[in-house]
Amino acid sequence: MPEDKFFPVEGLRLHYRDYGGASLPALLFLHGLTGNVYCFDHVAPEFVGTNHVLALDFRGHGESDRHANGDYAFQRHVSDTLALLAALEISKVSLVGNSMGGAVAMVIAAVKPELVGRLVLNDIGPEISAAPAKDGPKPPNHIEMEFRNLSEALECYKLSYPPVRNLPESIATELVRNSTRVAANGLLRWKTDPRVQAIAPSSSTSTSSPGMWPLFDAVKAPILVIRGGESDALTSSTVAKMLSRRPGIRAVEVPGVGHTPWLSEPEALASLHEFLRDKG
């Protein structure tokens, strides 16, 4: 069973899950913008036999404290991740990052090349595309809503974040159970602070970020890119550009999945095992 642990950063109490394997090479999972450590509960245990497996709740997410002034700037997530690794005295780590967590991992791998042994970018790259606005009703924003029960929260989550529909019902239900808490009025609310969304890319701020390509180019660690076949965040053309700039980079596409794959899909899981096992 994973252990829930905490460490202090700038007056905040941040949460991480330790899945075990303390004497083995470190492997840290980093979630996306509105995710949390529980996104990895169904996949992280797969690697306990070969790694010391950890997952971090960024500030304002999951069991980590919310910042009083809503300071969820991207660089805070980078520094908080480095603070965790320092607190655990980890000198070498493989990073697996979903979406925003992948961007955090890429920056760390670029600026701390001696720290990162392997880098997995799950549906994220140096160019990020925001989904274009669609006609019809806008999907609900699950982290800003309240729910009468778990079933209602799960149904809203499926509408808000379609990849949830690809999860087995039992796993999706457990994820929602762990991701919500009972508010003072007796209703369920997501544990995520809605203010974390302030750093989300929009149609006006997305596409190419001039500062990210040099960071990607600066990464020395081997890279695995996982793309959802139906992703509108990481395009196939961006993956092709990444491959052209870094000989030896590996890439896999998960069919029938949008942004982001859960990493438990057969294609994703097999590629992760092979990549993390390969010492070459």
C-alpha positions in Angstrom: 0.0 0.0 0.0 1.3 3.5 -0.8 2.2 5.8 2.1 1.0 9.4 2.2 3.7 11.7 3.3 4.3 15.5 3.6 7.1 18.0 3.4 7.3 21.8 4.0 7.9 24.4 1.3 7.6 28.1 1.9 5.1 27.7 4.7 3.1 25.1 2.8 2.6 21.5 3.6 2.9 19.5 0.3 1.8 16.0 -0.2 3.4 13.1 -2.0 2.7 9.4 -2.3 5.4 6.8 -1.7 4.6 3.5 -3.4 7.6 1.7 -2.1 11.0 0.5 -3.3 13.1 2.9 -1.3 16.4 1.2 -2.0 15.8 1.3 -5.8 16.3 4.0 -8.5 13.9 6.9 -8.0 10.9 7.3 -10.3 8.7 10.4 -9.8 5.3 10.9 -11.4 4.0 14.5 -11.9 0.4 15.2 -12.7 -1.3 17.7 -15.0 -3.0 21.0 -14.4 -6.2 19.8 -12.7 -4.9 16.3 -11.7 -3.4 14.9 -8.5 -1.3 11.9 -7.3 -4.3 9.6 -7.4 -4.2 9.8 -11.2 -1.3 7.3 -10.9 -2.7 4.9 -8.3 -3.6 2.3 -11.0 -0.2 2.5 -12.8 2.5 3.5 -10.3 2.5 0.2 -8.5 3.6 -1.5 -11.8 7.1 -0.1 -11.3 7.7 -0.8 -7.6 9.7 -3.9 -8.2 12.3 -1.9 -10.2 12.0 1.6 -8.8 11.4 3.7 -5.7 8.1 5.1 -7.0 6.8 8.5 -5.9 4.1 10.9 -7.0 3.8 14.6 -6.0 0.7 16.7 -5.4 1.6 20.2 -6.7 0.6 23.0 -4.4 -3.2 23.6 -4.6 -3.8 20.0 -5.7 -4.9 16.9 -3.9 -3.8 16.8 -0.3 -1.2 19.6 -0.7 -2.0 23.0 0.9 -3.5 25.8 -1.1 -1.6 29.0 -1.4 -3.3 31.8 0.4 -2.7 34.2 -2.5 -3.1 31.7 -5.3 0.5 31.6 -6.2 0.5 28.7 -8.6 3.0 30.1 -11.1 4.7 27.4 -13.2 8.1 28.1 -11.7 6.6 27.3 -8.3 5.8 23.8 -9.4 9.4 23.5 -10.7 10.9 24.7 -7.4 8.5 22.6 -5.3 9.5 19.5 -7.2 13.2 20.2 -6.7 12.5 20.8 -3.0 10.9 17.3 -2.7 13.9 15.7 -4.4 16.3 17.6 -2.1 14.2 16.7 1.0 14.5 13.0 0.1 18.2 13.3 -0.8 17.6 12.0 -4.3 20.5 12.7 -6.5 19.2 10.9 -9.6 15.6 10.5 -10.7 13.5 9.4 -13.7 10.6 11.8 -14.3 7.2 10.9 -15.8 5.1 14.0 -16.4 1.5 14.3 -17.6 0.8 17.5 -19.5 1.8 20.4 -17.2 3.8 17.9 -15.1 5.7 16.9 -18.2 6.6 20.6 -18.8 7.9 20.8 -15.2 9.9 17.6 -15.8 11.3 19.0 -19.1 12.5 22.2 -17.4 14.1 20.3 -14.6 15.9 17.9 -17.0 17.2 21.0 -18.9 18.5 23.0 -16.0 19.6 20.1 -13.8 20.9 17.5 -16.3 22.9 15.7 -13.6 19.7 15.1 -11.7 17.5 13.5 -14.3 18.3 10.0 -15.6 15.3 9.5 -17.9 12.4 11.8 -19.0 8.9 10.7 -20.0 6.7 13.4 -21.6 3.1 12.3 -21.5 1.2 14.3 -24.2 3.3 17.4 -23.8 6.1 19.1 -25.8 7.7 22.4 -26.4 4.6 23.5 -28.4 1.2 23.3 -26.7 -2.0 23.7 -28.6 -5.2 24.7 -26.8 -8.4 23.0 -28.1 -10.4 25.4 -30.3 -13.8 26.5 -29.1 -16.6 24.3 -30.2 -20.2 25.1 -31.0 -22.8 24.0 -28.5 -22.9 23.9 -24.7 -19.6 24.4 -23.0 -18.4 21.4 -21.0 -18.8 21.7 -17.2 -15.7 22.7 -15.2 -15.7 19.9 -12.5 -13.2 21.7 -10.2 -15.5 24.7 -9.8 -18.7 22.7 -9.0 -20.4 21.0 -6.1 -22.0 17.5 -6.2 -24.6 15.7 -4.1 -22.9 12.4 -4.3 -20.0 10.5 -5.9 -22.0 9.3 -8.9 -22.9 12.9 -9.8 -19.3 13.9 -9.5 -18.1 11.1 -11.7 -20.6 11.8 -14.4 -19.6 15.5 -14.4 -15.9 14.5 -14.6 -16.6 12.4 -17.6 -18.2 15.3 -19.4 -15.5 17.7 -18.3 -12.6 15.4 -19.0 -13.5 12.8 -21.7 -10.4 10.5 -21.2 -12.1 9.4 -17.9 -14.5 7.4 -20.0 -11.6 5.2 -21.0 -10.9 4.1 -17.5 -12.6 1.0 -15.9 -15.5 2.2 -13.9 -14.0 1.0 -10.6 -10.8 2.9 -11.2 -12.6 6.1 -12.3 -14.9 5.9 -9.2 -11.9 5.5 -6.8 -10.1 8.4 -8.5 -13.1 10.7 -8.0 -13.5 9.4 -4.4 -9.9 10.3 -3.6 -10.1 13.6 -5.5 -13.1 15.1 -3.7 -13.9 16.2 -0.2 -17.0 17.1 1.7 -17.5 20.8 2.0 -19.0 22.7 4.9 -22.4 22.6 3.3 -22.3 18.8 3.0 -21.7 18.7 -0.7 -18.7 17.2 -2.5 -16.1 19.5 -4.0 -12.9 18.8 -5.9 -9.8 19.1 -3.7 -8.1 21.2 -6.4 -8.0 25.0 -5.9 -9.8 26.4 -8.9 -7.2 29.2 -9.1 -4.7 26.7 -10.4 -6.3 27.2 -13.8 -4.8 30.7 -14.2 -1.7 29.2 -15.9 -3.7 27.1 -18.4 -2.9 27.9 -22.1 -5.6 29.5 -24.1 -6.1 29.8 -27.9 -4.3 33.2 -27.7 -1.3 32.0 -25.7 -0.8 28.5 -27.0 1.2 27.2 -30.1 4.9 27.7 -30.1 6.7 29.0 -27.0 10.1 30.4 -28.1 11.6 29.6 -24.7 10.6 25.9 -24.6 12.4 24.6 -27.6 15.9 25.6 -26.3 15.0 23.9 -23.0 14.0 20.8 -24.9 17.2 20.9 -26.9 19.2 21.2 -23.6 17.8 18.0 -22.1 20.6 15.4 -22.0 18.6 12.5 -20.6 16.9 9.9 -22.9 13.4 11.0 -23.7 10.2 9.0 -24.3 7.2 10.9 -25.7 3.7 9.5 -25.3 1.0 11.0 -27.4 -2.8 10.4 -27.2 -3.9 9.6 -30.8 -6.7 12.1 -30.5 -4.9 14.7 -28.5 -5.4 18.4 -29.4 -2.6 19.5 -27.1 0.3 17.7 -28.5 0.1 17.4 -32.3 1.7 14.7 -34.4 3.6 17.5 -36.3 5.1 18.7 -33.0 6.2 15.1 -32.2 7.8 14.8 -35.6 9.7 18.1 -35.0 10.8 16.8 -31.6 12.1 13.6 -33.2 13.9 15.5 -35.9 15.8 17.6 -33.3 16.8 14.8 -31.0 18.2 11.6 -32.6 17.4 8.6 -30.5 14.2 10.0 -28.9 11.4 7.5 -28.6 7.8 8.1 -29.3 4.6 6.1 -29.0 1.0 7.0 -29.9 -1.9 5.6 -27.9 -4.9 5.2 -30.2 -8.4 6.4 -29.2 -7.2 8.6 -26.4 -7.2 12.4 -26.2 -5.3 14.6 -23.8 -3.8 12.8 -21.8 -3.3 9.0 -21.8 -3.5 7.4 -18.4 -0.3 5.4 -19.0 -2.1 2.2 -18.2 -3.1 1.7 -21.8 -1.2 -1.3 -23.2 0.8 0.8 -25.7 1.8 3.3 -23.0 2.5 0.8 -20.3 4.7 -1.4 -22.5 6.7 1.5 -23.8 7.2 2.8 -20.2 8.5 -0.5 -19.0 10.9 -0.9 -21.9 12.1 2.7 -21.7 12.7 2.7 -17.9 14.3 -0.8 -18.0 16.7 0.1 -20.8 20.0 1.3 -19.4 21.5 2.1 -22.8 
